Amino acid sequence: MTTRNSTTLLIGDLLREYGVLGLRIGEAFAGRHAMEHVDLRALTIISQAERDGEPETVRGLRERLGLSSGGTTLVVDRLERAGHVQRARDPHDRRVVRLTITPDGAATGRRYFGGLATGLAAVAAGFADDELDTVRRFLAGVVTMTGEHLADIAAADQRE
């Protein structure tokens, strides 16, 4: 086996281990806050959309979660009742409902996940800017490839 193949396998192992650790952290957060794991996925999607400057729509959330309309409504209802998110009509198109994290929801997330952000910054401090850009490009490729794989699985499931 070449060094490159060996390194690629090691990276795959590390990504899987990171994924498992991420799931465990998410499960611990969800359990502590009496949430379903899908609720945490929804919060993550809603939060990222806000950071990107475009609050998530209910329809977009449904598509990204892969749930039915009714299933998405149940998730949003639970998150809203818990005080983590709020619904608001889009000011430019009243038919569109946008989802945003409430101040309490954001504070809860910071209390639980803030240490990860601090730790990530500390790990990144040990890398030069060009190294970080390489890591970013690699992870962006992994995310794209994984999303395409998931879409292939979904398409195969629909054909069966």
N, C-alpha and C positions, 0 to 999 in steps of 0.2 A: 504494500500500500504506500502511495506517495505521501510526502509530508503534507501536501495540499489537501489530499483526501482525508488524511488523519485529522487535520485541523478543521476541515469542514464537518466531519463527524462530531468532533468535540464541540463545535459551535452549535450543532443541532442538539446535542445532549444538554448544553447550557440553556438553550432556548426552551427546551421542554421543561427543564428544572425550574426556570424562571416562570414559565406558564403555570406549573403546579403550585409554586409559591404564591403567585398572583391569585390563583383560584382560592387557595387557603386563606389569604388575607381577605379576599372578598367575602368568603363564607363566614369568616369571623365577624366582619363588619355587619353583614346582613343578619347574622344571628343575634348580635348585640342590639340591633335596632329593630328586631322582630320583622324583618323583611324577607321576601323571597329573593333568591339569587338573581332572577330576572329583573327585579326592582333595582338592584345595584347596577346591572348592565344598562338599564334605562337611565339611571342617574348619571352614569358615566357618559353616555351618549349626549344627554341634555347638557351636561356641564361642558363637554368638549365643544358642542355647537355654540354655546355662549362665548367660550374663549375664542372661537373662530370668528365671532362677530355676527353670527346669524342664528338666532334662537331656533331650536328644533321645532318642527311642526309635529302634530299628532300623527299625521300621515307618514312623515319621514321616519318618525320613531317606530311606527308599525313596520315599515319596510326594513329598517335596520335591525329590529329585533326578530323579524320573521314570524310575527304573530298575526292572528286574525284581528279584525277591528274590535271585536268584543274582548279579546284577550288584552289588547293594548289599552282599552278603556279601563279594564280591571287594574292593570298595573298603574296607570296614571291616577286613578281614583285612590288607590292605596297610598301612593306617594304624596298626593295632595292632602289626604286626611292626616298623614303623619307630619305634614308641615314642611316637606322637603321641596316640593315644586308648586308652581301656580300656573294656571292656564290664563291666557290673555288673547283676545282677538287681535289679529294683525291690523295695524292702523291703515294699511294700504289695501287690504282685501279682507273684509269682515267675515268671509267664509272660512278663512284660515285661522286655526287655533295654534298659537305658539306656546311653548313650554319653557319656563325659566326656573332656575334654582332660587329658592327663597333665601333671605339672609340667614335664617336659622339652618336651612339645609346646607348652605355654604360653610357656616361655622362648624357644623357637625363633620363635614368632609375634611375641613382643615385640621380639626382636632385629631381625627383618626389617621389621615393620610399625609399630613404636613411633614411628619418625620421622613417619609419616603422622598418627598421633594428636596428636603434638606440633605438627605443621604445621597440622592442623585447628584446634586450640585457638588458635594464633596468628592464623589467618585470622578465626576467630570473634571474637577480641578487637576486631577493627575494626568490629563491628556492635553496635548497641543491642539490648537484650533483645527488644523488639517486632519488630525486623527479623529476628532469628534465629527468632522464632516464626513469622513469615511464611514464611521459607525452609523451616522444618520442615513447616509445613502444605502448602506447595507440593510439596515432595519426597514427603511422605506420599501426596498425591494422585497424583503421578507413579508411585510404587511400586504403588499400588492399581490404577491404570489399566493399567500394564504387566503386572501379574499377571493381570488380567482378559483382556488381549489374548493372553497366553500360553495361558490356559485356552481361549479361543476357537480358537486355532490347534490345540491338542491335540484339541479336540472335532471340528474340521473334519477333522483327520487320521484320526480314528477312523471318521468317516462315509465316508471314501473307500475 
